[in-house]
């Protein structure tokens, strides 16, 4: 009956009501679809980003990209930023949510403190941690000096700087994961936990068999959002290392930026951008489909 009523309402809706979709559709076409298609077109050219003329070169930019000795490092870094940040943000976001879901006196203040970094610009957050980790005068190395230890050039070490950037990004956005998990926890009926108590279940069994399965929609949202954000990470990298030394900490977004503006090679930068788009689409769609199958209907 409800579906029949909804169908009747849809048929009786005035034509002008459907026109309300047009502004949003036009904005989507103008600012999303058209730039993307234009980027695809430019990736097949030798445009430098400024000239009024350019030449069609086919797949040369893509051949150049896959033969670039630095592309493997950049893809590896991008995956570390994406997958690593996703894991840390969800683990610590869930732990914070479980803690703050309890009836503690300062839960409001604690939520604010954990969420506060989210509202700070990623570039500003990167600069804050730059002054913490920098080699000369950084707070971290000043602490090491107090204990008689030699300073460490953490941001200049290719074996460390990628992981530091990933940790900074995770710290900044774990508050978003916490808020989503809190909403999910508060939507779970207490009846499930009371039934588990009657069966004699301990805290771990209740978390594993009640909380976690019912939190799957929240986990799906968090994983997909965190994965997309990490794979396209840009501002924290530019603030902390600028992508250096060399290509040691560059992601695909910073490589695309530097290729366009520093090397004035818009065609090659567009090809890198298309590859980044395909990577983000693949991993986010795969995660979305996999996690949705785990949700309880």
Secondary structure by P-SEA (a helix, b strand, c coil): caaaaaaaaaaaccccccccaaaaaaaaaaccaaaaaaaaaaaaccccccccbbbbbcaaaaaaaaaccaaaaaaaaaaaaaaaaaaaaaaaaaaaaaaacccccaaaaaaaaaaccccccaaaaaaaaaaaccccccaaaaaaaaabbbbbccccccccaaaaaaaaaaaacaaaaaaaaaaaaaaccaaaaaaaaaacccaaaaaaccccccaaaaaaaaaaaaaaaaaaccaaaaaccccccccccccaaaaaaaaacccccaaaaaaaaaaaaaaaaaaaaaaaaaaaaaccc
